[in-house]
């Protein structure tokens, strides 16, 4: 936008002079043809200085310059009027440096004034010689200065008018509003440029009232004609909104107004007004209406209720779901208080909550979903899930609540919770519930440095009961046992169903370590193993079940739910050894042993690569002096637990695949030792124990063949020892594996023979090379040489019958050796001959043998 001053000033004079530069140059040259000035210029006043705008001489345009006005003839011109100095002008104005520099002798100057008569510029001529006739040009020079003033001022006003008209057009275009006027006397209609644009007509084309009306529909033509004529005839003002179709066929909405002007006699002389193109505004309104309708449709089809209230708590809007949910009509709900949807005490407190939020900005539920009670018109209270947000518009705060009736969901959750945390057969709390409540009890006991007491009861041989009487009767038996136990233990204990056939009993009291006698463990456990709890009558037949019980007292700071459960399972496992009605209480020593077993279980995961395993070799003798083979015995020295006996870790390893990894390590280590004996030219064999999991694994054969090939060990140098328990694990699979390996040259030994369930029938079918007599039987050989030992004799006789060698383990004295030798035993192994040897001692023994044989 341009900012215009009311009067013509120095700055505008300078700008306008530059705009008219070429024309003014011509005017100056014409003047100078008459004046014959050596320098003729037009300058504008700029504070204390003057700045030339055009400078010429008799022939050409010169460069512009500026000079100080103080003490110059130009100052006198600006302060007074036209001045003429025919001679010695420099002497009259000694401080004028410009006169001195140009060596001017004569001067003529006249002011250029604005429309207020204020000097804003000057036109001046300089002569380098005296000009005594200069006064003759005074009138002409004065007329020229006035002509310049009028010319430049007119050009300025014309430019200003054009700019203002351009501004008017710009305002019209931006506001999309045009003006119109109708002259009554000559029946002429005039439109501004914007009105032509609205109608789609060429600017300044001829228009009439009838032409303007033709762009409206007939109904609106009649209405507009009535309004227009009322204004023309009666001077009545009007305004209205109508729809037209412009010359290009585009439909538009317009807002028009008309006003009459009257003469002194009260006659209407003209009607004028405005037409505004409000198409965009109308389209936006229609779009908003459509959006509002669409939003209402969406809100009314939501499954959730949506309610809007103002900052005072008055309901402003509610969707159809909200009306249905609360049982109100729209008119019953709108403009009423939101508290009518709340039960007490929420209704009474709500206004306080809103006031507190308005004052502090602190909210309890805004932006946070919460479950709260709500109240229907009927007074029925139900649970809802409320999500509340705020919105601000035009300085007003509104609250939007999205409400979901969660009554059915709560019912479903109750069902799901019951399914998840309740046993379906006994309707007792299940293991998950136990974990939750045990964790809570542990936290309480931990804070008080107390202990907790827990036990597990397992029904013995429940699967056999189900097979005999059916699962329905089995479920009935479990439910009956559960009811009897629950009636027995009272409120001091909680009963939980655990796994298929077991129950956990948790004492709800906790005691200090020094007060654990108050748990009355013996009395409780004795009562739970009462035979009467497990007796039933099925089809008029008396049936008795039995149970086993494991228990322990746990220090809260040392245990978690997981360790408690695993400890109880361990206790139960021990109790099962004394079934029926076996009981095992794990004291502190038992807990320490169990924790050590768990630590071993954890360390076994990486033991084969830990570097902590080693092999010791125990010689097998044919007599006191001659040995022919060795048994590889594994040893484990843990960096964390120290020496761990094979009796401690082998059984634990057999629970997982750790036994396979250990077995692979033993085979590889034994083959490595055999490879070194072959390199030394020593002929010997090594027996290696093979676990049941190893031999039944699908890749056992391929791994065994691979490791012997890698170390270059012939198959007959390895004897694979299997226990009787291993054989009966999967007899057919084990037999097939043994036969396949036997064809490759591997020999088999049956270890601990006589302790399992062997029979001659299946032993005959196995490719074995020796039977080992377990140390358990060798220990029975007394000092009385005349006494017979039937089992030892039978094993030796069986080995002979099968055509295999007999090997006696654990031979520790002369008497045992002599008896076994007399009975025809082939090989002997035990401390009487040699303890298991470390690598260096074993090599010394081998080298001695080689030297003796040499």
ZAPADREN-693463 format. One line per field, with one value per residue (C-alpha): residue number from 1; x, y, z. Coordinates in steps of 0.5 Angstrom, whole numbers. Each point is the difference from the previous one (the first is absolute). Example, Ala and Ser with C-alpha at 12.3 -4.5 7.8 and 13.67 -1.06 7.14 Angstrom:
<pts>
k <- [1;2]
u <- [25;2]
v <- [-9;7]
w <- [16;-2]
</pts>
This chain:
<pts>
k <- [1;2;3;4;5;6;7;8;9;10;11;12;13;14;15;16;17;18;19;20;21;22;23;24;25;26;27;28;29;30;31;32;33;34;35;36;37;38;39;40;41;42;43;44;45;46;47;48;49;50;51;52;53;54;55;56;57;58;59;60;61;62;63;64;65;66;67;68;69;70;71;72;73;74;75;76;77;78;79;80;81;82;83;84;85;86;87;88;89;90;91;92;93;94;95;96;97;98;99;100;101;102;103;104;105;106;107;108;109;110;111;112;113;114;115;116;117;118;119;120;121;122;123;124;125;126;127;128;129;130;131;132;133;134;135;136;137;138;139;140;141;142;143;144;145;146;147;148;149;150;151;152;153;154;155;156;157;158;159;160;161;162;163;164;165;166;167;168;169;170;171;172;173;174;175;176;177;178;179;180;181;182;183;184;185;186;187;188;189;190;191;192;193;194;195;196;197;198;199;200;201;202;203;204;205;206;207;208;209;210;211;212;213;214;215;216;217;218;219;220;221;222;223;224;225;226;227;228;229;230;231;232;233;234;235;236;237;238;239;240;241;242;243;244;245;246;247;248;249;250;251;252;253;254;255;256;257;258;259;260;261;262;263;264;265;266;267;268;269;270;271;272;273;274;275;276;277;278;279;280;281;282;283;284;285;286;287;288;289;290;291;292;293;294;295;296;297;298;299;300;301;302;303;304;305;306;307;308;309;310;311;312;313;314;315;316;317;318;319;320;321;322;323;324;325;326;327;328;329;330;331;332;333;334;335;336;337;338;339;340;341;342;343;344;345;346;347;348;349;350;351;352;353;354;355;356;357;358;359;360;361;362;363;364;365;366;367;368;369;370;371;372;373;374;375;376;377;378;379;380;381;382;383;384;385;386;387;388;389;390;391;392;393;394;395;396;397;398;399;400;401;402;403;404;405;406;407;408;409;410;411;412;413;414;415;416;417;418;419;420;421;422;423;424;425;426;427;428;429;430;431;432;433;434;435;436;437;438;439;440;441;442;443;444;445;446;447;448;449;450;451;452;453;454;455;456;457;458;459;460;461;462;463;464;465;466;467;468;469;470;471;472;473;474;475;476;477;478;479;480;481;482;483;484;485;486;487;488;489;490;491;492;493;494;495;496;497;498;499;500;501;502;503;504;505;506;507;508;509;510;511;512;513;514;515;516;517;518;519;520;521;522;523;524;525;526;527;528;529;530;531;532;533;534;535;536;537;538;539;540;541;542;543;544;545;546;547;548;549;550;551;552;553;554;555;556;557;558;559;560;561;562;563;564;565;566;567;568;569;570;571;572;573;574;575;576;577;578;579;580;581;582;583;584;585;586;587;588;589;590;591;592;593;594;595;596;597;598;599;600;601;602;603;604;605;606;607;608;609;610;611;612;613;614;615;616;617;618;619;620;621;622;623;624;625;626;627;628;629;630;631;632;633;634;635;636;637;638;639;640;641;642;643;644;645;646;647;648;649;650;651;652;653;654;655;656;657;658;659;660;661;662;663;664;665;666;667;668;669;670;671;672;673;674;675;676;677;678;679;680;681;682;683;684;685;686;687;688;689;690;691;692;693;694;695;696;697;698;699;700;701;702;703;704;705;706;707;708;709;710;711;712;713;714;715;716;717;718;719;720;721;722;723;724;725;726;727;728;729;730;731;732;733;734;735;736;737;738;739;740;741;742;743;744;745;746;747;748;749;750;751;752;753;754;755;756;757;758;759;760;761;762;763;764;765;766;767;768;769;770;771;772;773;774;775;776;777;778;779;780;781;782;783;784;785;786;787;788;789;790;791;792;793;794;795;796;797;798;799;800;801;802;803;804;805;806;807;808;809;810;811;812;813;814;815;816;817;818;819;820;821;822;823;824;825;826;827;828;829;830;831;832;833;834;835;836;837;838;839;840;841;842;843;844;845;846;847;848;849;850;851;852;853;854]
u <- [0;2;0;-1;0;-5;5;5;7;8;0;-6;3;6;-3;-5;6;4;-7;0;7;0;-5;3;6;-3;-4;7;4;-6;1;7;0;-3;4;7;1;7;-3;-7;-3;-6;1;-4;1;3;0;6;3;-3;1;-1;-4;1;6;2;4;-1;1;0;-2;5;1;-5;3;-2;2;-1;-6;3;2;-2;-4;-4;-2;-2;-5;-3;-1;-3;-1;3;7;4;8;2;7;5;-4;6;2;-7;0;7;-2;-2;5;-4;0;8;1;-4;3;-8;-1;-7;-6;-7;-5;-7;-4;-4;-6;-5;-7;0;5;6;7;2;5;4;1;7;4;8;4;7;0;-4;-7;-3;-6;-2;-6;-3;-1;-2;-8;1;5;-6;-5;4;1;-7;-2;5;-3;-7;3;3;-5;-6;5;0;-7;-2;5;-3;-7;2;3;-6;-4;4;0;-8;0;5;-5;-6;4;2;-6;-4;-5;-2;-4;-6;-4;-6;-2;-7;-1;4;-2;8;3;7;5;7;5;-1;-8;2;4;-5;-5;6;-1;5;2;-4;-5;-7;-4;-8;-4;-3;6;3;-7;1;5;-4;-6;-7;-2;6;-1;-7;3;6;-5;-5;6;3;-6;-2;7;-1;-7;-1;8;-1;7;1;5;0;3;-1;3;2;3;5;2;4;-5;3;-5;2;-3;0;-2;-3;-3;-3;-1;-4;3;-5;0;-3;-7;0;1;4;6;4;1;7;2;5;0;5;2;-1;0;6;-3;-6;4;4;-7;-3;6;0;-7;1;6;-4;-5;5;3;-7;-1;7;-1;-7;2;6;-1;3;-4;2;-2;3;-1;2;5;-6;-2;-6;-1;0;0;-1;0;-6;4;1;-8;-1;5;-3;-7;-1;-3;4;-4;0;7;3;1;0;5;5;-1;-7;4;4;-1;2;5;2;-6;1;8;0;-1;6;4;-1;1;7;2;-2;4;6;0;1;-4;-2;-3;1;5;0;-5;-4;-5;-6;-7;-6;-7;-6;-6;-3;4;4;8;5;7;3;7;0;6;-1;4;-1;0;0;-4;-1;3;-5;2;-4;0;-1;-1;0;-4;0;-5;5;-5;0;8;0;-4;4;7;-3;-1;7;3;-4;3;7;0;-4;0;-6;0;0;-1;6;4;6;7;0;-4;5;6;-4;-2;7;4;-4;1;7;0;-3;5;6;-2;-1;6;-4;-1;-6;-2;-3;-1;-2;-5;0;-5;4;-1;-6;1;-2;-6;-2;1;-4;-6;0;2;-7;1;7;-2;-5;5;5;-6;-2;7;1;-7;3;7;-4;-4;6;5;-5;1;8;2;-2;-1;2;-1;7;1;-4;-1;4;-2;4;-2;3;0;-3;4;8;5;7;5;0;-7;-1;-3;-6;-2;-1;2;0;-7;-2;3;-2;-7;1;2;-6;-2;-8;1;2;-5;-6;-6;-1;-6;-1;7;5;6;6;5;7;4;7;2;6;1;5;1;2;4;-3;6;3;-5;-5;-7;5;5;-6;-4;7;2;-7;0;7;-3;-6;5;3;-6;-2;5;-4;-7;-5;-1;7;2;7;1;6;4;6;5;-5;-1;7;1;-5;3;6;-3;-4;7;3;-6;2;7;-1;-3;7;5;2;3;2;7;-2;-1;6;0;4;1;-1;4;-3;4;0;5;4;5;-3;-5;-3;-5;-3;-7;0;-3;-2;2;-3;4;-5;3;-6;-2;7;0;-7;-1;-2;-6;-2;0;-1;-7;-2;3;-4;-6;2;4;6;2;0;5;4;0;3;5;2;0;4;5;1;1;6;3;-1;3;7;0;0;6;4;-2;-4;-5;-6;-7;-5;-7;-4;-7;-6;-6;-7;-1;6;-1;-7;1;-1;7;4;3;2;4;3;3;2;4;4;1;3;5;1;-2;-2;-7;2;5;-7;-5;-6;-3;-8;-4;-6;-4;2;-1;-8;-1;-1;2;-1;3;6;1;-1;6;4;0;1;6;3;0;5;4;-2;-1;-5;0;-6;2;-2;-3;-5;-3;-5;-5;4;-2;4;-5;2;7;1;-2;4;7;4;7;0;-4;2;-2;-2;4;-6;0;8;0;-4;5;2;7;-3;3;-4;-7;-3;-3;-6;-1;8;0;-6;3;6;-3;-5;6;3;-6;-1;7;2;5;-2;3;0;-1;2;5;4;3;4;-6;-5;5;2;-8;-1;6;-2;-7;3;-1;4;2;1;-1;1;4;3;4;0;-4;-2;6;1;3;8;-1;-4;6;5;-4;-1;8;2;-5;4;7;-2;-3;6]
v <- [0;7;5;7;7;5;5;0;0;0;-8;0;6;-4;-7;4;4;-6;-4;7;0;0;5;5;-1;3;5;3;0;4;5;0;2;6;1;-2;-2;-4;-4;-1;-5;-3;-2;-2;2;-5;3;5;-2;0;-6;1;-5;3;4;3;5;3;-7;-6;-3;0;-4;2;2;3;6;4;5;4;7;-2;4;-6;0;7;-2;-6;5;6;-1;1;3;3;3;2;1;-1;-6;-3;6;1;-8;-1;-6;-4;-5;-2;7;1;-7;2;7;2;8;0;-4;-1;-5;-1;-5;-6;0;-5;1;3;5;-3;0;-7;1;5;2;4;3;1;5;0;8;5;1;7;-2;-6;4;0;-8;1;-1;-6;-3;1;-3;-6;-2;1;-4;-6;1;-2;-5;-4;1;-2;-7;-1;0;-4;-5;0;-1;-6;-3;1;-2;-6;-1;0;-5;-4;0;-2;-6;-2;1;-2;5;5;7;2;6;1;7;1;6;-3;-7;-2;-6;1;-6;0;-5;-5;-1;-1;-6;-3;0;-2;6;4;6;7;-4;3;-3;1;-2;-5;-3;0;-4;-5;-4;-2;-5;2;0;4;5;2;0;5;4;1;3;4;3;2;3;4;2;1;0;-6;-3;-8;-6;-7;-6;-3;-5;2;-4;4;1;-6;-4;0;0;5;2;8;5;6;7;6;7;6;7;6;7;6;-2;-7;-3;-6;3;-7;-7;-3;-6;-5;-7;-5;-7;-5;-6;-3;2;-4;-6;0;1;-6;-4;1;-2;-6;-1;1;-5;-5;1;-1;-6;-3;2;-3;-7;0;-6;5;6;7;5;8;5;7;2;1;-7;1;-6;3;-6;-7;-5;-6;-5;4;1;-7;-2;5;-1;8;4;5;6;-4;0;7;6;-4;-1;-6;-2;-3;-6;-1;-4;2;2;2;5;4;0;2;7;1;-4;4;7;-3;-2;7;3;-4;-4;-6;-6;-7;-3;5;-4;-6;-6;-2;-5;4;-2;4;0;-1;4;-6;1;-6;0;-3;0;4;2;7;4;7;6;7;5;8;4;7;1;-5;-7;-6;-7;-6;-7;-7;-5;-7;-5;-5;-4;-6;0;0;-6;-3;2;-4;-6;0;2;-6;-5;3;0;-6;-7;-3;-7;2;8;1;6;-3;1;7;2;-3;4;6;-1;-3;6;5;-4;-1;8;1;-5;3;7;-4;-5;-6;-7;-3;-7;-4;-7;-4;-6;-5;-6;-6;-4;4;-2;-7;2;4;-6;-5;4;6;7;2;-4;3;7;-2;-3;7;4;-4;0;8;1;-4;3;7;-2;-3;6;6;7;0;-3;1;-6;0;-5;-1;-4;-6;-4;4;6;5;2;7;3;7;2;1;0;1;-5;-1;-1;-5;-5;3;-2;-7;-4;-7;1;3;-5;-6;3;0;-7;-3;-6;2;6;-4;-6;0;-4;-1;-5;-2;-2;3;3;3;4;3;6;2;7;5;6;5;7;5;6;6;4;-7;-2;2;-4;-4;-2;-2;-4;-4;-1;-3;-5;-2;-2;-3;-4;-3;-1;-4;-5;-2;0;-2;6;2;7;4;6;4;3;5;-5;-3;7;1;-6;1;7;-3;-5;6;3;-6;0;7;-1;-7;5;2;-6;-3;6;3;-4;-2;-8;-5;-7;-5;-7;-7;-6;-7;-5;-8;-1;4;2;0;5;0;6;6;3;8;3;8;5;7;5;7;6;2;-6;-4;-7;-3;-8;-3;-3;7;3;-6;-1;7;0;-5;4;4;0;2;-8;0;5;-3;-6;3;3;-7;-3;5;0;-7;-1;6;-5;-6;4;1;-7;-2;5;-3;-7;-2;-5;1;2;5;-1;6;0;2;3;-2;7;-1;-7;2;6;0;3;-5;-4;5;4;-6;-2;7;1;-7;2;7;-3;-6;-5;-7;-2;-6;5;2;-4;4;-1;-1;0;-5;6;3;-7;0;7;-2;-7;0;6;-1;-7;3;5;-5;-5;5;3;-7;-1;6;-4;3;-4;1;-1;-1;4;-1;-7;-3;7;1;-5;-4;-7;-5;0;7;0;-5;4;6;1;0;-2;1;0;4;-2;6;2;-1;-8;0;4;-6;-5;-2;-2;-7;-4;-5;4;0;7;-2;6;1;-7;0;6;-3;-6;4;3;-6;-3;6;0;6;3;1;7;1;7;3;-6;3;-6;-7;-4;3;-1;-7;-2;3;-3;-7;1;2;7;3;7;4;8;3;3;-7;1;8;6;4;3;7;1;0;-6;-4;2;-3;-6;-1;1;-5;-5;1;-1;-6;-3;2]
w <- [0;-2;6;-3;3;-1;-3;-5;4;-2;0;-5;-4;-1;-2;-5;-3;-1;-3;-5;-1;-8;0;4;-3;-6;3;3;-6;-3;5;0;-8;3;6;-2;7;1;5;0;6;4;7;6;7;4;7;1;-7;-7;-5;-8;-4;-7;-2;-7;-3;-7;-4;5;7;5;6;7;6;7;4;6;0;6;-3;-7;-5;0;7;-1;-6;5;6;-5;-7;-7;1;-6;1;-7;3;5;3;3;4;3;2;2;4;-6;-2;-6;-3;1;-3;-6;0;-1;-1;-1;3;-1;4;1;5;-2;5;2;0;7;-3;4;-3;-1;-6;-4;-8;0;-6;1;-5;0;-2;2;-3;1;-4;4;3;-6;1;7;-2;-5;5;5;-5;-1;7;1;-6;3;6;-3;-5;6;5;-6;-1;7;1;-6;2;7;-3;-4;6;4;-5;-1;8;-1;-5;4;6;-4;-3;7;3;-6;1;-6;0;-4;-1;-4;-2;0;-5;-6;2;0;4;2;2;3;-3;5;-1;-7;2;4;-6;-4;-5;-4;4;-2;-4;0;5;2;6;-4;-2;7;2;-6;4;5;0;-1;7;3;-6;2;7;-2;-4;5;5;-5;-2;7;1;-7;2;7;2;4;2;-1;0;-1;-2;-7;-5;-7;-6;-3;-8;0;3;7;6;5;7;1;5;-2;3;-3;3;-3;0;0;-2;4;-2;2;-7;-1;-5;1;3;1;4;0;-2;3;-3;6;-3;3;7;-2;-2;6;4;-4;1;8;0;-4;4;7;-3;-2;7;3;-4;2;8;-1;-2;5;5;5;3;-1;4;0;6;1;5;5;-1;-5;-5;-7;-4;0;-5;-1;3;7;0;-1;5;5;-2;-1;-6;-3;3;7;0;-4;4;7;5;-1;7;-2;-3;6;7;6;3;-7;-2;7;-1;-8;1;5;-5;-6;4;3;-8;-2;6;0;-7;4;-3;3;-6;-6;-5;4;-1;6;2;4;2;-4;1;-5;0;3;6;-2;1;-4;-2;-5;-3;-1;-4;1;-4;-1;-6;0;-5;0;7;2;3;-1;3;-5;4;-4;4;-1;4;2;4;-5;0;8;-1;-5;4;6;-4;-3;6;3;-6;1;8;2;-1;-4;3;8;-1;4;-1;-5;-1;-3;6;5;-4;1;8;1;-3;5;6;-2;0;7;3;-3;3;7;-1;0;-2;-4;0;-6;-2;-6;0;-6;-1;-1;-6;-2;-8;2;4;-6;-5;5;2;-6;0;3;6;0;0;6;4;-1;2;6;2;-1;4;6;0;0;6;3;0;2;-1;2;-7;-7;-5;-7;-6;-3;-6;-2;7;5;5;3;7;2;8;0;6;0;6;2;-1;7;0;-5;5;0;-7;3;-6;2;3;-7;-4;4;-1;-7;-1;4;-4;1;-5;-6;1;-4;-2;-7;-3;8;-1;5;-3;3;-3;3;0;1;3;-1;5;2;4;-5;3;-5;-1;-3;-5;-5;-2;-6;5;5;-5;-2;7;1;-6;2;7;-3;-4;6;4;-6;2;6;-3;2;4;0;3;-1;3;-2;5;0;-2;-5;-3;-1;-3;-5;-1;-2;-5;-3;-1;-3;-5;-2;-1;-4;-5;-2;3;-6;-3;7;0;7;-2;0;-1;5;-2;4;-2;-1;2;-2;6;5;-5;-7;-2;-7;0;4;2;-2;7;-1;5;1;4;0;1;4;4;0;-1;-2;0;-6;5;1;-7;-5;2;0;-7;-2;1;-6;-7;5;0;-7;-1;6;-3;-7;4;3;-6;-4;6;1;-8;1;5;-4;-6;4;3;-8;-1;5;-2;6;-1;5;0;4;3;-1;4;-5;3;-2;-3;-4;-3;-2;-4;-7;-2;5;-5;-5;6;3;-7;-2;7;-1;-7;2;5;-4;5;-2;2;4;5;3;4;2;6;1;7;0;1;-6;-4;3;-2;-7;-1;-8;-1;4;-3;-7;1;4;-6;-5;4;1;-7;-1;6;6;6;6;7;5;6;7;-2;5;3;-6;-3;-5;-3;-3;-6;-2;2;-5;-6;2;-3;6;2;8;6;6;7;4;6;4;-1;1;7;2;-1;7;3;1;-7;1;0;-7;-3;-5;-3;-2;-2;-4;-4;-1;-3;-4;-3;-2;-3;-4;-2;2;5;8;3;8;2;7;2;6;3;-1;3;-6;-5;2;0;-7;-3;3;-3;-7;0;-6;1;7;1;7;5;2;-7;-1;1;-6;-3;-2;-7;2;5;-5;-6;5;1;-7;-1;5;-3;-7;3;4;-7;-3]
</pts>
